[in-house]
């Protein structure tokens, strides 16, 4: 028969050839896995503690909420939860941490304050004015 090789009933393989065929691929896979894990461990960075310690002094017990008094103080404005999503707003009623008063500010100004690098000047958006 062409293409088939007949094997002898008796194996001529030595112990050395068996060890080489069985162990060398396993050792190579183990070495590659070890290198991958070592590189991953070396690239790991410890978690930053700056986000937790940055505002340790500013603990907010509850978020400010819109009330009926605010409706009369800011005519034409509604609670931020009642504003339709996707509709642009001209002004916002905001509350700054550490202050008791609320302010009506332009949307762009409130967005800039909340998205700058300084977290101490962030504002709560309480109401929206059309």
N, C-alpha and C positions, 0 to 999 in steps of 0.2 A: 504494500500500500504506500502510495506516495504521500509525503507530508507527515506521516506518523512515525514516531520513533519508539521503538520497543525498549521498554525498561527492563533491566535485569531484575530478577526477583530479589537479588541481594543488593542492598544499597552500598554504594561505594563512598558515600559522604563521610567526611571525618567530623570529629567533634569540633575542631577549629572552624571548619566551614559553616557548621550549624550555628556556632556562637556568633560568627561574623554576620551571617544572614539574619539572625534573630535580634541581636542586641544593637548593632550599629544604627539601624533606622530608629529604634526606640530612643537611644541616647541622643540622636540628632533632633528628634521631635522635642524631647525634654529640654535640650539646650536652647532651642528656639523659643520655647515657652518661657523658660527662665529669663532669657534676655528681654522678651516683650514685657514681662511683669516687672523686671528691674527698671527698665526705661520708664514705664508707667508710674512706678513708685517715685522715681527721681523727678518726674515732671509734676507731681502732685504739689499743690500749694496749700498751706494751712488756711482755714477760713479767716476772713477779716473780722476783726472785732470793732472796727470803726463805726459800723452801722448801729450797733447796740449802744456804744458808749457816747455817740455823738449827741443824742437827744435824751440822755438819761434824766436831765433836769426838767424836760418838758413832757410830763405825763398827762394825757388828756383823759379825764374820767368819762366824758361822753361827748359826742359830736353835737354841735349847735343845731337846733331845729327851727323851722319856720313856724311862726305863730300868727294869730289874728292881729296882734299889735303891729307886726311887721307889714301886714297888708296895708294898714293905714299910713305907716311911716314911709313905705316905698310904693306909691301908687303906680299901677301898670306892671307890677312885678308879681311873679307867682313862685311857689316853691320849686326848687330845682327838680324835684321828683315829678312834678306835673308838667314839665317842659317836654315837648315832643322831641324824640331823638332825631338827630340829623338836621334840625332847624337851627340856623345861625342866630345868635343872640348878640345884641349890641352892647348890653351892660350886664353885670352880675352884681348881686348883693353878696358880699364876702365878710367873713369874720376872721380877724387875725388872732393868733394864739397870744394870750396874755392881755388882751384888750377886751373891754366889756361892750364896746360899740361896734356896730356893723356899718359898712361903707358900701356905697354904690360906685363901682369902678368899671372902666371899659374892659371888654372881654380880652383884648390883646394884652393889656397891662396885667390882668390876673393870670393869664396863661404864661407870660414871661416870668412873673414872680414864682409860680409853681414849678417851672421847668428850668430855673437857673441852678447853679451849683450850691447855693446857700440854702440849706433846709430850714433855717431858723426863721425865714421870712415867708414861709408858705401860708396860704390862706385856705379856709373852708368855704366852699361855694354853697350858699344857703338858698339864694333865690336867683331868678333869671328875669331880665327885663327885655321886652321886645323892641 
